[in-house]
Amino acid sequence: MNKLRFRSGQVQLRKVRVDANSTIEAGDLVWMDGTIAKSATDFVWNTDLATTQSDFAAKFLGIAHQPSGAGDSLPISVDISPDSVYEFDCSPTNYELGQPLGSDENLASLMNQQLEPALAANAIARAAEFSNGTVSTIRVTLTSAYSTSSANTNASLG
């Protein structure tokens, strides 16, 4: 079972409606499809990873704090704060402080709880620490498209 790995910082929770056909675990990367929240794996693949990451960044909401099972339609809390720090699984490599990160992919589908290095325009998170060796987890801050305080190039209210 997936776990929410909050580490520190100021959390800004938003209650959002969910797609009853989508399954969301606490700790999943969540995006907005109109007025409905969905998990990253429900995002439609577009051409290649960079294009899909860019499209996803434009709709990225944040990190789910509550689960929502298939058939559930009750709202869940999602953190959109650029000041909160989470620990995520990541592609094993070295990371620099502030390095842009996007959702990793598996078989032409975005992953719900794993990140990898990405172009700044495609980022949904930034590395919150330096690693001087290959690591498989990294602490990150969020770059929500729904927080004007974030480093997301698509950030706006609403």
N, C-alpha and C positions, 0 to 999 in steps of 0.2 A: 504494500500500500504506500502511496506517495505521502510525503509529509511536507508541511509548511515549515520552512527553515528561516524564520525571522531572526535576525541577530541583534539589531539595534536601530535607534533613530526614531524620528517622528512619523507616525502612521496617519494617513488621511484616508479613512474608509468611506466608500460610496456604496449605497445600496442600489443594485441594478437587477433588472428582470433578466431571466435566463431562458434559453431555448429549451423547451421540454424534451426535445429530441437529442440534446447534448448532455454529455456526462462531464462534470467538472469536479476535480479534486482540489482540496486546499493546497495551495502552492502552485497551481497551474497558471500559465500565462493566459490572460483573457483579453479578448478584443470585442469591439462593438460592431454588430451587424445591424445598422439602423439603431433601434432602441433596445436590442436584445443582446446580452452577453453570451459569448461562446468561447470554448477552449481553442488553443492554437491548432490542435489537430483537425478542427473543423474548418480551418481557413483554406480557401480554394487556391491550389497551386497555379502559378502563372509563369510559364516558360522555363525559368531556372530559379536557383536559390536566391540570387541577388535581387531579382525582380520581385519574387514572392516576399522576401524580407522587407523590401521597400514598401510594398502594398500593405503588409502586416503592420509595419511601424506607423503608418498613417492612421490605423484603426486600433492600435494597441491601447488598452485601458489600464491594465495593471496585473496584480497578483491576487488570485482568489484567496480569501481568508476562510471561506466556508465551502463545503462541497454541495453539489447538486446532482442527484442521480437521474438516470433516464426516467422520464415521465414527471419529474419534479418541475414545478413552475414558480415556486416561492422565490422571492428575491434573495440574493446573496450579497455579502460584503466583499468589496474588492479594494485593495490599497493602491492608490495612484500617486503616493508621495515620492518626490525625488530625494527626500531626506531619510527614508528608511533603507536599511541594509539587509539583504537576504543572501543566503548561501545557495548556489545552484550547481548542479552537475555541469560540466563543460567539456569541450573537446580538449584532450590532453595537450597542453603547450605551455609556453611561458606567457605571462600576462603583465602588462604595464598598468600602473594606476591611471584611471580615466579612459582606458582602452574601450572603444565602442564594441558592443556585443549585440548579436541578433539571435533569434531562435535557431537552433540547430535543426537539421532535417534528417529524416529516415524514410527512404523509398518515396521521394517526392511528396512528403507530408511533413509539416512543421511539428516539432516535438513540444510537448506541454511543459516540460521541466528541465530542459537542457539548452545551454547557450554555447555560442562559438564566436570567434572574432568576426566582425562585420564592418562594412563601410559606415562612416558616421551618419550618412543620410538614411541608412537602413537600421540604425541602432534602436533597441528598446531598453537597453541597460548600458551601464558603464562599470568597468572594473573598479571596485572600491579598495583594491590592494594590489601591491606588486608581488609577483612570485618569481623567485630566482631559480626555479626548477619546474619541470613539467608537472602540472597539477591536474586533478580531475574534478576538483570543486573550486569555486571562486566566489568571493563575496562581491556583491554588486549593488548599485543603486538603480532605481527605475527611471525610465524616460517615457512617461505616459504622454500620449497625444491629447489627453484630457486634463493636463496640468500645465498651465502657462509658466510654471516655475521649473519645468523639466528641460533637459537638453534635446528633446525630440524636435526635429525641424518642422514637424507637423502640428506642434502643440497649439491648442486653442480651447476655449471654453465651449461646453456643450456637446 
